[in-house]
Amino acid sequence: MQEYGSIIAQIVTSAAQIPVAGATLTISRELPDGGQELLAVRMSDYDGFTEPFELPTPPASDSQTRQTAEVPYALVDLRTVLQQQGGAQQGAPHADAGAGTNGQQQGGSNQPEDVEFEEVK
């Protein structure tokens, strides 16, 4: 039986944890031939959260043993884009499904800002 995990991202700016409303989050994965498969697109709400996305994962039992050659988690790419007056801002962090990670968002002044993705259970 196929197992699934969920991704809910909260998109915030800087260490101040200010939510980013209206950001577009794309969830994709790399294919064996090097191409990309788009899995989902979500928009952040006024609190910076996206709607959940379920994705297939390896069996949880794979993470309980060191005997497996398969990675015991699903890898996905998360990209954010915020359309603002004067152009788009975007970040391109890479994350394990369900795990939090930090990425970079390019600000209007060409100085990077932290964009954080947090695991929500």
Secondary structure as UniProt FT lines:
FT   STRAND          3..7
FT   STRAND          12..13
FT   TURN            14..17
FT   STRAND          18..19
FT   TURN            21..22
FT   STRAND          24..30
FT   TURN            32..33
FT   STRAND          36..43
FT   TURN            46..47
FT   STRAND          53..57
FT   HELIX           60..64
FT   STRAND          75..84
FT   TURN            85..86
FT   STRAND          87..91
FT   STRAND          94..96
FT   TURN            97..98
FT   STRAND          101..106
FT   TURN            108..109
FT   STRAND          112..117
//
